[in-house]
Amino acid sequence: MGKKDIETRLIHGFFDRQQHFGSLAPPLYQTSTFTFANAEQGEARFAGNESGYIYSRLGNPTVNEFESKIADLEGGEAGLAFSSGMAAVSAILIALVKTGDHILVSEGVYGCTFGFLNIMKDKFNVDYDLINMDNEEPIKGKIKNNTSVIYIETPINPTMKLVDIELVSKIAKERDIFVVVDNTFCSPYLQQPLKLGADIVIHSATKYIGGHGDVIAGLAVGPDNFIQNVKMTTQKDIGGVLSPFDAWLLIRGLKTLAVRMDRHCSNAHYLFEKLKSHSKVTNIVYPGDPEFYNHQLVKRQMKNFGGLISFEVKGGKQGAQRFMNELQLIQVAVSLGDAETLIQHPATMTHAVVPEEERIKMGITDSLLRLSVGLESEQDIWNDIETALNKIN
């Protein structure tokens, strides 16, 4: 269909309707296994001498269509879908490291990623360091002879700190180190790490890509030979594969990603302007803030400012929880990227697994809240927030 804008590719990319009886919507291949015409065909497919489907853990038409779409959107050679974001994170890291290796990690990663890194350290002697990646000196200073991966989130969950993907990738390439970027907060609509030099991009597709709070999924995009190797080894043998029905839901979600992200971003900017001037808000971190410490990098690296705001309120943990309990429209829940506006308390929820000393170092205080701005009326969201803020002592 030629090279089209991302808004068009989200809807039409990688689907030949004539191969599916002219069906407007992609069909769902809800099957666990596939039959062979004869024994020889089964032998040929298992030997890798003939292309075709065998078993849905090894490949499924609906899942493969979704994988092709996300690879195209991220500008990568191949995509691989998983049963959750953490299935993607763990499979990619397992595929990239071996016992005795070292991983350099951006400061403030998702709590379960932090937990998985500790599993790798305790059980398999894969060490890691969490560092501030604001400039090249701390990065170069922490790279070891056995560093095999630099793993970054940007923006970082939930502190919104940014990492310069181009800078990190340049440093890594000089030393033959893989760069893995968790792009969940942005989606490929707002940021494309591979085009900035990263090797592999991952997503919790549960979030903005799905967009409706009804599916758990993960994604990885990278070089074809690497992705195929992960598919036929780490993913196949550990088994964190995406179901066909979940892939079908995600394909449907992709069709509206552009319009949803535009609304998430515009609503978030409106709420930021209101929150910044409220007397009960003591601190706010939002990439669209002109006073944001790395605002120029935001404008260079991201298409827009995203749909997430983190802010602190008066009264510490008690004030934060009182505020959450007073909300009526906004739902208290982890996750993000849904049509509904969600709020959570990172210190006791998503990052509860992180030791307090490390958590505070990351910037996750007891008064910090993370708001995932939904698609509702911006005024209705603000009315709910303002009413709850005014009830804090």
ZAPAKE-564183 format. One record per residue (C-alpha): x, y, z; residue in three letters. Coordinates in steps of 0.1 Angstrom, whole numbers, plus 2048, in hexadecimal, padded with zeros to 3 digits. Layout:
<pts>
XYZALA ...
</pts>
This chain:
<pts>
800800800MET 81E8177FFGLY 82C82C81BLYS 80F83C82ELYS 80D85284DASP 80B84086EILE 7E6849873GLU 7DE836853THR 7F581885AARG 7E581387CLEU 7C480B86AILE 7CF7FB849HIS 7F27ED84DGLY 7FA7C9847PHE 7D87BC83FPHE 7CE7AE81DASP 7A87AC81EARG 7A77987FEGLN 7B977B80FGLN 79D77A829HIS 77E77A812PHE 77C7A0812GLY 7777A3837SER 7797C7843LEU 7857BD866ALA 7A27A586APRO 795782873PRO 79C771894LEU 7AE750890TYR 7A37428B2GLN 7B57208AFTHR 7CF70F8C4SER 7DD6F98A8THR 7DE6F6882PHE 7D96D786DTHR 7F16CA852PHE 7E76BD830ALA 7FC69E836ASN 81869084CALA 83369D835GLU 8266C0838GLN 8276BE85EGLY 84B6B185CGLU 8556CD844ALA 8466E885AARG 8566DB87APHE 8786D9868ALA 8746FD85CGLY 8756F3838ASN 851700831GLU 84171F83ESER 81F71C84EGLY 80D71A86FTYR 8126FD888ILE 8057078AATYR 7FA7298B7SER 81672B8D1ARG 82E72B8B3LEU 81974289DGLY 7F674D895ASN 7E9762878PRO 7D777B88ETHR 7F577F8A5VAL 80C781888ASN 7F879D878GLU 7FA7B1898PHE 8207AB89AGLU 8247B7877SER 8107D687ELYS 8247E089DILE 8467DA88BALA 83B7F1870ASP 82F80C888LEU 85080B89CGLU 86580A87CGLY 8747E8885GLY 87A7C9871GLU 8657B1886ALA 84D7B08A3GLY 8457968BDLEU 8267968D3ALA 8257898F7PHE 80A781911SER 81479F926SER 82C7BC927GLY 8417AA941MET 84278B92BALA 8527A2910ALA 86A7B2929VAL 875791938SER 87877E916ALA 88D79A906ILE 8A579D924LEU 8A8777927ILE 8B1775902ALA 8CB791905LEU 8DE787924VAL 8F076A933LYS 8FD762956THR 91877B960GLY 90B79794AASP 9027BB955HIS 8E47D194CILE 8E47F694ELEU 8C1803957VAL 8B1825957SER 8A883197AGLU 88482D982GLY 87780F96EVAL 8567FE972TYR 8537EB993GLY 8507C8983CYS 86D7CF96CTHR 8817D798BPHE 8757B799BGLY 87F7A297CPHE 8A27B297DLEU 8A57A69A1ASN 89A783997ILE 8B578397CMET 8CF78F995LYS 8C67789B1ASP 8C175899DLYS 8D775C97EPHE 8F3774988ASN 8E878F96FVAL 8F27AF980ASP 8E27D2979TYR 8E77F6982ASP 8CB810983LEU 8DA832979ILE 8D085596FASN 8D5857949MET 8D287D946ASP 8F4880935ASN 90F86A927GLU 92786A944GLU 91385595DPRO 90B83D940ILE 92F838935LYS 93A837959GLY 923819962LYS 929804943ILE 93D7E594BLYS 9507CC936ASN 9337B493BASN 9167CD934THR 9017BD919SER 8E17D291AVAL 8D77F6921ILE 8B27F592BTYR 89F81692CILE 87C823931GLU 874845924THR 860857931PRO 869844951ILE 84C835965ASN 83F848979PRO 85786697CTHR 855870957MET 87A874955LYS 887871931LEU 8A585F924VAL 8B686A904ASP 8B284B8EEILE 8C98588D3GLU 8E58608ECLEU 8E283E8FEVAL 8E282B8DDSER 90183D8D0LYS 9148348F0ILE 9078108EEALA 91080B8CALYS 9348148D0GLU 9367F78E8ARG 91F7DD8D6ASP 9057DF8F2ILE 8E07DA8EBPHE 8C87F68F3VAL 8A57EC8FDVAL 88A807901VAL 869803912ASP 8528198FDASN 832812910THR 82B83691CPHE 82D8448F9CYS 8218298E0SER 83082A8BDPRO 8198488B5TYR 82D85F8CCLEU 8508508CCGLN 8648388B7GLN 88482D8C9PRO 8918178ACLEU 894836896LYS 8A98468B2LEU 8C282A8B2GLY 8B38108CBALA 8B67EB8C2ASP 8967DE8D2ILE 8767EF8DDVAL 85D7DF8F4ILE 8397E88FFHIS 81F7DE918SER 8057DD8FDALA 7EC7DB919THR 7EE80191BLYS 7EA81A8FETYR 7EC8008E2ILE 7CF7ED8F0GLY 7BF80C8FEGLY 7A07FD90DHIS 7AB7EC92DGLY 79F7CA920ASP 7BF7B8916VAL 7E17AF925ILE 7FE7AD90BALA 8227B5904GLY 8367BD8E4LEU 85A7BE8D8ALA 8677CC8B7VAL 88A7C98AAGLY 8A17B9890PRO 89179B87EASP 8AC782886ASN 8AB78B8ABPHE 88578B8AEILE 88276989BGLN 89C75A8B3ASN 8887668D1VAL 8687598C2LYS 8767368BCMET 88A7338DDTHR 8827498FBTHR 85D7508F3GLN 85672D8E5LYS 86571B903ASP 85A73291FILE 83873690FGLY 82E75A914GLY 81A75D8F3VAL 7FD7738EBLEU 7DB7648E5SER 7CA7698C3PRO 7AC77A8D3PHE 7C27938E5ASP 7D579A8C5ALA 7B47A18B4TRP 7AA7B98CFLEU 7CC7CB8CCLEU 7C87CE8A6ILE 7A77DE8ACARG 7B67F58C6GLY 7D28008AELEU 7B880E896LYS 7B082B8AETHR 7D28308BELEU 7D98518ACALA 7B98618B5VAL 7BA8548D9ARG 7DE85F8DEMET 7D58828D2ASP 7B98848EBARG 7CE876907HIS 7E8890900CYS 7D08AE8FESER 7BD8A491DASN 7DE89F930ALA 7EB8C2926HIS 7CA8D2931TYR 7CC8C0953LEU 7F18C9957PHE 7E88EE954GLU 7CE8EB96FLYS 7E28D6987LEU 8028EC984LYS 7F0909994SER 7DD8F79AFHIS 7E78FE9D3SER 7E58DA9DELYS 7FD8CD9C3VAL 8208D09CFTHR 8338C39B1ASN 8298B898EILE 83D8A5973VAL 8308A6950TYR 8458A5930PRO 8308C1921GLY 83A8D993DASP 8508F592FPRO 8638F3950GLU 8688CD94DPHE 88D8C7953TYR 8928B8930ASN 8778C891CHIS 88C8CD8FDGLN 8938A78FCLEU 86E8A18FEVAL 8678B68E0LYS 8838A68CDARG 87C8828D6GLN 8568808D9MET 83A88B8C2LYS 8248978DFASN 826898905PHE 81287990DGLY 7F4872923GLY 80586D945LEU 80A886961ILE 81B87F982SER 81589899FPHE 81989B9C4GLU 7FF8A89DCVAL 8008B69FFLYS 7FF89EA1DGLY 816883A12GLY 80985FA0FLYS 7E9868A23GLN 7E2886A0DGLY 7E78729EDALA 7D08569F8GLN 7B686EA05ARG 7B687F9E3PHE 7B385E9D0MET 7968539E7ASN 7838739DFGLU 78386E9BALEU 7628649A9GLN 768863983LEU 78C85A983ILE 79383698CGLN 7AD82A9A5VAL 7C080F991ALA 7E2807984VAL 7E980595ESER 7E5821946LEU 7DB82A923GLY 7B6821927ASP 79883691CALA 79183B942GLU 7A7853956THR 7BA83E970LEU 7CE84898EILE 7E68349A4GLN 7FF8399C1HIS 82082B9B4PRO 8318289D7ALA 81780F9E3THR 80B8019C1MET 8217FD9A2THR 8428039B3HIS 83A7F49D5ALA 8547D99CEVAL 8707F39CCVAL 8827F89EDPRO 87981A9FDGLU 89D8279FAGLU 89F81F9D5GLU 87B82B9CFARG 88384D9DEILE 8A384F9CALYS 88D84A9ABMET 8778679B5GLY 8598529BFILE 84E8639DFTHR 83185A9F6ASP 81D8789E8SER 8238709C3LEU 8048669AELEU 80485B98AARG 7E6866975LEU 7DF854954SER 7C986D942VAL 7AB85D930GLY 794867914LEU 778877928GLU 76F89C927SER 78D8B0933GLU 7768C5948GLN 7668A7959ASP 788899962ILE 7938BA970TRP 7738BF984ASN 77989D995ASP 79E8A599CILE 7968C89AAGLU 77B8BB9C1THR 7928A19CFALA 7AF8B89D3LEU 79A8D19E6ASN 7938B6A00LYS 7B78B1A09ILE 7C18C3A2AASN 
</pts>
